[in-house]
Amino acid sequence: MKVKSRHHLRSDEIADIEDTIADRTGVELDGDAYEMVELADSEYDIVLVDGEPVVMFLDGDPALTVRGANQYSPSRNVVTVDAGAISFVSDGADVMRPGIVEADDSIESGDFVLVAEETHGKVLAVGRALEPGSEMVGDSGKVVDSIHHVGDELYEFSV
């Protein structure tokens, strides 16, 4: 991933990001330095919080990265998968209904969601919900489009 530009964010931009992330995930970001990193060869940009890639922007919309979610432990917009789904989700596969053991009922179709494994609660992927949270547990069908996962370029990114 090639860095196109990098700049510190204004306090109003930081407040907007913090408010959006708090509303969606229950996470209160508490960094001292926020930097926007625009990437030349990627569909998203990254916000570094104290030097760590904690937030990503996709189509101007902020979401926690996998590393950010694991650093702050989100309480909302979480989809939990069973042990059988871990290897698939970690490799970037979309999330299918049979692998889901629990989903936050407040999730709406189109929301960013954090996909966590049930044993330790670690986030494995970030995706977009295709169904509301109340309809995610079931027998068949794809319910989350994977956007970013453990081990991909964004996960490995460092400045």
C-alpha positions in Angstrom: 0.0 0.0 0.0 1.5 3.3 -1.1 0.9 6.4 0.9 -0.3 9.3 -1.3 -0.5 11.9 1.4 -0.6 12.2 5.2 -1.8 15.1 7.4 -3.1 15.8 10.9 -6.8 16.2 11.3 -8.5 19.3 12.7 -10.4 19.1 16.0 -13.8 19.2 14.3 -12.9 16.3 12.0 -11.6 14.3 15.0 -14.8 15.0 16.9 -16.9 13.8 13.9 -14.9 10.5 13.7 -15.1 9.9 17.4 -18.8 10.6 17.5 -19.6 8.3 14.6 -17.4 5.4 15.9 -18.9 5.8 19.4 -22.5 5.7 18.0 -21.8 2.7 15.8 -19.6 0.5 18.1 -19.7 1.9 21.6 -16.0 2.6 21.4 -14.7 5.9 22.8 -11.5 6.7 20.9 -8.9 8.5 23.1 -5.9 9.4 21.1 -3.6 12.4 21.3 -2.7 12.5 17.6 -5.0 11.8 14.6 -3.5 11.6 11.1 -5.3 11.0 7.8 -3.3 8.7 5.5 -4.6 8.8 1.9 -3.5 5.7 0.0 -2.8 5.8 -3.7 -3.7 2.2 -4.6 -6.6 1.5 -2.2 -10.4 2.0 -2.0 -10.0 3.3 1.5 -8.0 5.7 3.5 -6.7 5.3 7.1 -6.8 7.4 10.2 -3.8 6.8 12.5 -4.6 7.3 16.2 -1.4 7.7 18.0 0.4 6.1 15.1 -1.8 3.0 14.8 -4.3 2.3 12.0 -7.4 2.4 14.1 -10.0 3.8 11.7 -10.6 3.3 7.9 -12.7 5.5 5.6 -14.6 3.7 2.8 -16.5 6.0 0.5 -16.1 8.8 3.1 -17.6 6.7 5.9 -15.5 5.8 9.0 -15.3 2.3 10.5 -12.9 0.7 13.0 -10.2 -1.5 11.4 -9.6 -5.0 12.8 -6.6 -3.8 14.8 -8.7 -0.8 16.1 -11.6 -3.1 17.1 -9.3 -5.4 19.0 -7.6 -2.5 20.7 -10.8 -1.0 21.9 -13.3 -3.9 22.3 -16.6 -2.8 20.6 -19.9 -3.4 22.3 -22.3 -2.7 19.3 -22.5 -3.8 15.6 -20.8 -7.1 16.4 -21.5 -10.4 14.6 -20.2 -13.4 16.4 -19.1 -16.5 14.5 -18.4 -20.1 15.6 -15.1 -21.9 15.5 -15.8 -23.5 12.2 -16.1 -20.1 10.5 -12.8 -18.7 11.8 -10.5 -19.9 9.1 -12.9 -18.8 6.3 -13.5 -15.3 7.8 -9.8 -14.8 8.5 -9.0 -15.6 4.8 -11.5 -12.9 3.7 -14.6 -14.9 2.9 -18.0 -13.3 3.2 -19.9 -14.4 6.3 -22.6 -17.0 5.9 -25.6 -17.5 8.1 -24.7 -21.0 9.4 -21.5 -19.8 10.9 -23.2 -17.0 13.0 -24.0 -17.7 16.6 -25.1 -14.2 17.6 -25.6 -10.8 16.0 -26.4 -7.4 17.5 -30.1 -6.7 17.0 -29.4 -3.0 16.3 -27.6 -3.8 13.1 -29.3 -2.5 10.0 -28.7 -3.7 6.4 -25.8 -1.7 5.0 -24.1 -1.0 8.4 -20.5 -1.6 9.0 -20.2 -4.7 11.3 -17.3 -6.3 13.2 -17.0 -10.0 12.9 -15.7 -11.6 16.1 -15.0 -15.2 17.0 -17.0 -16.6 19.9 -14.3 -18.2 22.1 -12.1 -15.1 22.8 -14.2 -12.3 21.3 -11.3 -11.2 19.0 -12.4 -9.4 15.8 -11.5 -11.2 12.6 -13.0 -9.0 10.0 -14.9 -5.8 9.1 -17.8 -6.0 6.7 -21.1 -4.6 5.5 -24.3 -6.2 6.7 -26.6 -7.5 4.0 -29.4 -8.2 6.4 -30.6 -6.7 9.7 -29.0 -8.2 12.8 -32.2 -9.8 14.0 -32.2 -12.0 10.8 -28.6 -13.0 10.6 -28.7 -16.3 12.6 -30.1 -19.0 10.4 -29.5 -21.9 8.1 -28.3 -20.5 4.7 -27.3 -17.5 2.8 -24.7 -14.8 2.8 -25.3 -12.0 5.4 -22.1 -10.0 5.6 -19.8 -8.8 2.7 -16.2 -8.9 4.0 -14.3 -5.6 3.4 -11.1 -6.0 5.6 -9.8 -9.0 7.5 -6.9 -10.3 9.6 -3.8 -10.7 7.5 -4.8 -8.5 4.6 -2.8 -5.4 3.4 -4.6 -3.0 5.7 -4.1 -5.3 8.7 -0.4 -5.5 7.9 -0.1 -1.7 7.2 2.4 0.3 9.1 3.9 3.7 8.5 
